[in-house]
Protein backbone atom coordinates (compact mmCIF):
# COMPACT_ATOMS: atom_id res chain seq x y z
CA UNK A 1 0.00 0.00 0.00
CA UNK A 2 1.36 3.41 -1.00
CA UNK A 3 0.63 6.12 1.51
CA UNK A 4 0.94 9.88 1.23
CA UNK A 5 3.90 9.73 3.57
CA UNK A 6 5.65 7.26 1.26
CA UNK A 7 5.04 9.50 -1.77
CA UNK A 8 6.22 12.54 0.18
CA UNK A 9 9.39 10.68 1.16
CA UNK A 10 10.13 9.86 -2.49
CA UNK A 11 9.42 13.44 -3.57
CA UNK A 12 11.54 15.04 -0.84
CA UNK A 13 14.57 12.99 -1.88
CA UNK A 14 14.32 14.32 -5.46
CA UNK A 15 14.26 17.99 -4.42
CA UNK A 16 17.36 20.15 -4.54
CA UNK A 17 17.01 21.75 -1.12
CA UNK A 18 19.92 24.15 -1.57
CA UNK A 19 18.38 25.53 -4.76
CA UNK A 20 14.95 25.87 -3.15
CA UNK A 21 16.46 27.63 -0.11
CA UNK A 22 18.43 30.01 -2.35
CA UNK A 23 15.32 30.90 -4.36
CA UNK A 24 13.29 31.58 -1.21
CA UNK A 25 16.12 33.65 0.27
CA UNK A 26 16.37 35.75 -2.90
CA UNK A 27 12.61 36.35 -2.89
CA UNK A 28 12.70 37.35 0.79
CA UNK A 29 15.60 39.72 0.18
CA UNK A 30 13.75 41.39 -2.70
CA UNK A 31 10.63 41.79 -0.54
CA UNK A 32 12.64 43.28 2.34
CA UNK A 33 14.31 45.78 0.00
CA UNK A 34 10.95 46.76 -1.48
CA UNK A 35 9.41 47.28 1.97
CA UNK A 36 12.46 49.24 3.12
CA UNK A 37 12.12 51.62 0.18
CA UNK A 38 8.42 52.09 1.04
CA UNK A 39 8.89 52.69 4.77
CA UNK A 40 12.04 54.82 4.99
CA UNK A 41 11.59 58.58 4.66
CA UNK A 42 14.40 59.60 2.37
CA UNK A 43 15.76 63.17 2.71
CA UNK A 44 15.16 65.52 -0.16
CA UNK A 45 17.90 67.37 -2.00
CA UNK A 46 16.42 70.70 -0.87
CA UNK A 47 17.91 70.40 2.64
CA UNK A 48 21.40 71.48 1.54
CA UNK A 49 20.34 74.46 -0.60
CA UNK A 50 19.36 76.79 2.25
CA UNK A 51 21.38 80.00 2.48
CA UNK A 52 23.05 80.69 5.80
CA UNK A 53 22.84 84.22 7.23
C-alpha positions in Angstrom: 0.0 0.0 0.0 1.4 3.4 -1.0 0.6 6.1 1.5 0.9 9.9 1.2 3.9 9.7 3.6 5.6 7.3 1.3 5.0 9.5 -1.8 6.2 12.5 0.2 9.4 10.7 1.2 10.1 9.9 -2.5 9.4 13.4 -3.6 11.5 15.0 -0.8 14.6 13.0 -1.9 14.3 14.3 -5.5 14.3 18.0 -4.4 17.4 20.2 -4.5 17.0 21.7 -1.1 19.9 24.1 -1.6 18.4 25.5 -4.8 14.9 25.9 -3.1 16.5 27.6 -0.1 18.4 30.0 -2.3 15.3 30.9 -4.4 13.3 31.6 -1.2 16.1 33.7 0.3 16.4 35.7 -2.9 12.6 36.4 -2.9 12.7 37.4 0.8 15.6 39.7 0.2 13.7 41.4 -2.7 10.6 41.8 -0.5 12.6 43.3 2.3 14.3 45.8 0.0 11.0 46.8 -1.5 9.4 47.3 2.0 12.5 49.2 3.1 12.1 51.6 0.2 8.4 52.1 1.0 8.9 52.7 4.8 12.0 54.8 5.0 11.6 58.6 4.7 14.4 59.6 2.4 15.8 63.2 2.7 15.2 65.5 -0.2 17.9 67.4 -2.0 16.4 70.7 -0.9 17.9 70.4 2.6 21.4 71.5 1.5 20.3 74.5 -0.6 19.4 76.8 2.2 21.4 80.0 2.5 23.0 80.7 5.8 22.8 84.2 7.2 
